[in-house]
Amino acid sequence: MKKDGNKKGKARRDTRIVTSGLDPHGNSGIINPPVYHVSTVLFPTVRDLKKAAGDPFNNTYYGRFGTPTTAAFEEAVAEIEGGEKAIATSSGLAAIACALTAFLKSGDHLLVADTVYEPTRKFCDGILKGFGVETEYYDPLIGADISGLMRDTTRVVFMESPGSLTFEVQDVPVIAAAAKERGIVSMLDNTWATPLFFRPFDHGVDIAIEAATKYIAGHADAMLGVTIMKEPHFKRLKTVAVALGNSAGPDDCYLGLRGLRTLALRMARHQETALTLANWLSGRSEIARVLHPALPGDPGHELWKRDFTGSCGLFGIELEPVAAEKVTAMLDGFELFSMGFSWGGFESLILPMEPKYSRSATTWEGKGPLLRVHAGLEDPDDLRADLEAGLKRLA
Ligand SMILES: *Cc1c(COP(=O)(O)O)cnc(C)c1O
C-alpha cells in the first residue's frame, strides 16, 4: 500500500498481488477503490480546466480517458506484470487491436505467429489489410530464423505463447531480441501464462497484452483487456486507445482488480488440476496426445521449462480417430464440463477445435479430433470422473 512504499519495493510476488494499486488512506481508509461511474468531469476554474486538459492522461479529465478505478487497476497490473505503465481496454481483443494500430501504418509489414488467437488473425486480415498493412504469418517454432522474414518495412512482431488451440511454445527471448536489433516492436499475448507464469519484460518483449477477461477477472463476468509496457511506449499507445474511443467500463476494472487479488491462489489450483487431468488422460487408450507444454515429452516442454514458472488450466487433447457422432455424444453428455469459449473462469469447459481453419503458414497434422479443456476450480476427482464417463461414450 502507498503508506508502505519502501516495503512494497522488496515485497515478493504474492504480497504485491495483494498490495498493488491500493490507496485506502486516500479514500477514508476504505480498502478497495470506489467504482466511479462518470462521463462528465467538472472543473471549478479555468485554471483547473486548462491544467487537466494539458495532461489528460494523468488527470481525471473526461470519462473516456479513464477514472481513478481504471487507474487503480492499471497500476496494479503494471506492477504485477513487471512493466511501468498499463492501459485498460474494453476487451482483450481491443487491447490487441489498439497495440497493433498504434505501431502500424499503410505500407508496413507485420509478422504474426500462425497460432495466434483467431480474432487477432481476423483483425490483421480484415481491418489492417484494408488500411494497407501486410501481415505475414510465421511458424511459431521459427526461433532465430525470424530474422530472415524481417524487412525494412517490418514494424511489429506479434507473438502468442503457447499458441491458441495447439499450445506451441515460442522462443520469445530469441524473437524479441531479433526484433530489438532492427528497431522492430515486439508484442506478446500473455493471456495463457498470466503475469504470474511468464514475465514478458524479463524476456525482452516491448508490449505485453492480457485478456483480463480470462484469469485476471477470473469469474466469467467481465470483458476487459490490458496492454502493459515500459514508460517510453505509453504515450503512443494511450493516444491511440483514446483516439479509437476505447475505454474499459469502471465495473469491469473493479472486477479485474478484485480478481487480481486471488490470482495466485486460483492459478495454483487451475495448474494443479490441469496437470492431474492431463497426466491421467495421457495414459488413456482413447487419447492420441495431450497438448500441454508442462508435460515432459511435449514438444514445447524444454522451452516452457526454461522460460515459464507455471502453467494454467487450459490444454488440448487429441483423440484417437473416432466417428464424429461419438465425439458429439461425449461432449453432449458431460455433467461438469460445459461447452463455451471464454475460459479462465472458475468453471470447467470443453470444446471441439478445428485448428486447420486458422492456420496458413503451418499445417495442423493431427489425425483425430482435437478438444480444448479448461480445468476449473471444482474437485479434481469429480472432474476426472466426468471425463472418464465421457471417454466411455466414445466406445
Ligand atoms: C480470449 C482471448 C483474447 C480476447 O479476449 P476478450 O477479452 O475475449 O476480447 C485474446 N487472446 C487470447 C489468447 C485469448 O484467449
The ligand as an SDF file (V2000), in Angstrom:
LIG
                    3D

 15 15  0  0  0  0  0  0  0  0999 V2000
   -9.8790  -14.6520  -25.1020 C   0  0  0  0  0  0  0  0  0  0  0  0
   -8.5830  -14.2420  -25.6540 C   0  0  0  0  0  0  0  0  0  0  0  0
   -8.3970  -12.9660  -26.1560 C   0  0  0  0  0  0  0  0  0  0  0  0
   -9.5130  -11.9590  -26.2570 C   0  0  0  0  0  0  0  0  0  0  0  0
  -10.0410  -11.5550  -25.0570 O   0  0  0  0  0  0  0  0  0  0  0  0
  -11.5130  -10.9040  -24.9820 P   0  0  0  0  0  0  0  0  0  0  0  0
  -11.4980  -10.1680  -23.7040 O   0  0  0  0  0  0  0  0  0  0  0  0
  -12.4690  -12.0340  -25.0340 O   0  0  0  0  0  0  0  0  0  0  0  0
  -11.6310   -9.9910  -26.1670 O   0  0  0  0  0  0  0  0  0  0  0  0
   -7.1520  -12.6300  -26.6310 C   0  0  0  0  0  0  0  0  0  0  0  0
   -6.1360  -13.5060  -26.6190 N   0  0  0  0  0  0  0  0  0  0  0  0
   -6.2650  -14.7440  -26.1500 C   0  0  0  0  0  0  0  0  0  0  0  0
   -5.1180  -15.6730  -26.1760 C   0  0  0  0  0  0  0  0  0  0  0  0
   -7.4870  -15.1640  -25.6650 C   0  0  0  0  0  0  0  0  0  0  0  0
   -7.6440  -16.4140  -25.2340 O   0  0  0  0  0  0  0  0  0  0  0  0
  1  2  1  0
  2  3  1  0
  2 14  2  0
  3  4  1  0
  3 10  2  0
  4  5  1  0
  5  6  1  0
  6  7  2  0
  6  8  1  0
  6  9  1  0
 10 11  1  0
 11 12  2  0
 12 13  1  0
 12 14  1  0
 14 15  1  0
M  END
$$$$
